[in-house]
Amino acid sequence: MKLLVTGAAGMLGTDLCDELTRRGHIVIPAGRETRPGFVTLDISDTAATLAAVREIAPDAIAHCAAWTDVDGAERDPESAYRVNALGSWNLAHAAHDTGAWLLGVSTDFVFDGTKQTPYHEFDPVHPLGAYGASKQAGERLIRETLPARSMIVRTSWLFGKHGKSFPQTIARLAAKLPEVPVVSDQIGTPTHTLDLAHVIADLLESPLPGTYHASGAGQCSWHEFAQAIVEAHGLSTPVVPITAREYADRFGSPTVRPAYSVLDNLALRLRGMDTLPHWRDALKAFLAR
Ligand SMILES: NC(=O)c1ccc[n+]([C@@H]2O[C@H](COP(=O)([O-])OP(=O)(O)OC[C@H]3O[C@@H](n4cnc5c(N)ncnc54)[C@H](OP(=O)(O)O)[C@@H]3O)[C@@H](O)[C@H]2O)c1
């Protein structure tokens, strides 16, 4: 297949391009900045997006580009909507125009975190902040513009080699600080980008329109995740539990995040597809990488 990947220089996009190439697909990476081997594309530019997709004529678009600065979205919601809503809409329109499939990546932040059990694909969404709302808008625009050829893949707490992710940050802080304060009252599931890339590639090879949750198995707080990272590095730095409220006050975060956002990967199971490994195994694989 010929596959256009947006956000190809990002944390997920880089691993996804590698996985799709490894499987023998023709991969066209796209990014906002000009890079060798990349198509330069700002997805918030409607005419440029339509022209690029027409010229490339991909069989499918794997849409990983996003405004991912959660606090930044709260301060400047319109910019977040420009990328996450308009950008997704432009790609859906271009896919409709050219006959391509579109797979858009979304987030656990579309949920409000009031549920006590894992969220599945048929639960109602209710984002708490601008980032989640802009991603939800992107989901809707994709589904409404391209109902028969679109898939939404929601994931959570991504970590990977090609980005500034939580394991690197915690390892760095634990090596230099006497103690590391980490939020203990938000529960979710860490997801390794390599595992997610595997599932996205499976879906692109065996598409069925709809919404899919794809996150690591198990659940933990940020505090438990940090503790596992510190232990895996053989460090004895104490990881000090703090509340989300304390974190927001101490670090000036304007965002209210869902207190519970574990995703149940129900649709993948219903389809008999591979699900992702437990986050502890994924962390081991990541650190071994
Ligand atoms: N990270 C997480 O914990 C997490 C959790 C749940 C869901 N997700 C979703 O997973 C997907 C991948 O996330 P990620 O962490 O891999 O993101 P990332 O590393 O921040 O990469 C996003 C990419 O999108 C590009 N981009 C931003 N605005 C663009 C525009 N207007 N036109 C074209 N490209 C643009 C960025 O390019 P520049 O570098 O040039 O800005 C960047 O390469 C996103 O949809 C995100 O919402 C992420």
The ligand as a MOL file (V3000), in Angstrom:
LIG
                    3D

  0  0  0     0  0            999 V3000
M  V30 BEGIN CTAB
M  V30 COUNTS 48 52 0 0 0
M  V30 BEGIN ATOM
M  V30 1 N 1.7140 11.9960 23.6050 0
M  V30 2 C 0.6950 11.4360 24.2680 0
M  V30 3 O 0.7960 11.1090 25.4680 0
M  V30 4 C -0.6020 11.1610 23.5630 0
M  V30 5 C -1.6470 10.5680 24.2840 0
M  V30 6 C -2.8510 10.3010 23.6270 0
M  V30 7 C -2.9990 10.6170 22.2840 0
M  V30 8 N -1.9750 11.2170 21.6200 0 CHG=1
M  V30 9 C -2.1560 11.5160 20.1910 0
M  V30 10 O -1.2330 10.7260 19.4690 0
M  V30 11 C -0.8490 11.4040 18.2680 0
M  V30 12 C 0.6750 11.4450 18.1800 0
M  V30 13 O 1.1750 12.1260 19.3300 0
M  V30 14 P 2.7450 12.3380 19.5650 0
M  V30 15 O 2.9470 12.3410 21.0360 0
M  V30 16 O 3.5290 11.4470 18.6710 0 CHG=-1
M  V30 17 O 2.8770 13.8360 19.0710 0
M  V30 18 P 4.1810 14.7220 18.7670 0
M  V30 19 O 5.4250 13.9830 19.0850 0
M  V30 20 O 3.9260 16.0450 19.4030 0
M  V30 21 O 4.0890 14.8620 17.1890 0
M  V30 22 C 3.0660 15.6030 16.5720 0
M  V30 23 C 3.5720 16.0230 15.2180 0
M  V30 24 O 2.5530 16.8040 14.6010 0
M  V30 25 C 3.1920 17.8100 13.8710 0
M  V30 26 N 2.3130 18.9480 13.6300 0
M  V30 27 C 1.8300 19.8300 14.5260 0
M  V30 28 N 1.0990 20.7640 13.9050 0
M  V30 29 C 1.1230 20.4670 12.5870 0
M  V30 30 C 0.5560 21.0460 11.4270 0
M  V30 31 N -0.1960 22.1710 11.4920 0
M  V30 32 N 0.8030 20.4810 10.2200 0
M  V30 33 C 1.5470 19.3620 10.1320 0
M  V30 34 N 2.1210 18.7580 11.1820 0
M  V30 35 C 1.9010 19.3010 12.4060 0
M  V30 36 C 4.3570 18.2150 14.7460 0
M  V30 37 O 5.3070 18.8710 13.9560 0
M  V30 38 P 6.2240 20.0390 14.6250 0
M  V30 39 O 7.2140 19.2750 15.4180 0
M  V30 40 O 6.7420 20.7270 13.4460 0
M  V30 41 O 5.3070 20.8880 15.4600 0
M  V30 42 C 4.8400 16.8620 15.2670 0
M  V30 43 O 5.8150 16.2930 14.4230 0
M  V30 44 C -1.5370 12.7640 18.3360 0
M  V30 45 O -2.7400 12.7010 17.6270 0
M  V30 46 C -1.8510 12.9480 19.8160 0
M  V30 47 O -2.9540 13.8050 20.0090 0
M  V30 48 C -0.7780 11.4890 22.2300 0
M  V30 END ATOM
M  V30 BEGIN BOND
M  V30 1 1 1 2
M  V30 2 2 2 3
M  V30 3 1 2 4
M  V30 4 1 4 5
M  V30 5 2 4 48
M  V30 6 2 5 6
M  V30 7 1 6 7
M  V30 8 2 7 8
M  V30 9 1 8 9
M  V30 10 1 8 48
M  V30 11 1 9 10
M  V30 12 1 9 46
M  V30 13 1 10 11
M  V30 14 1 11 12
M  V30 15 1 11 44
M  V30 16 1 12 13
M  V30 17 1 13 14
M  V30 18 2 14 15
M  V30 19 1 14 16
M  V30 20 1 14 17
M  V30 21 1 17 18
M  V30 22 2 18 19
M  V30 23 1 18 20
M  V30 24 1 18 21
M  V30 25 1 21 22
M  V30 26 1 22 23
M  V30 27 1 23 24
M  V30 28 1 23 42
M  V30 29 1 24 25
M  V30 30 1 25 26
M  V30 31 1 25 36
M  V30 32 1 26 27
M  V30 33 1 26 35
M  V30 34 2 27 28
M  V30 35 1 28 29
M  V30 36 1 29 30
M  V30 37 2 29 35
M  V30 38 1 30 31
M  V30 39 2 30 32
M  V30 40 1 32 33
M  V30 41 2 33 34
M  V30 42 1 34 35
M  V30 43 1 36 37
M  V30 44 1 36 42
M  V30 45 1 37 38
M  V30 46 2 38 39
M  V30 47 1 38 40
M  V30 48 1 38 41
M  V30 49 1 42 43
M  V30 50 1 44 45
M  V30 51 1 44 46
M  V30 52 1 46 47
M  V30 END BOND
M  V30 END CTAB
M  END
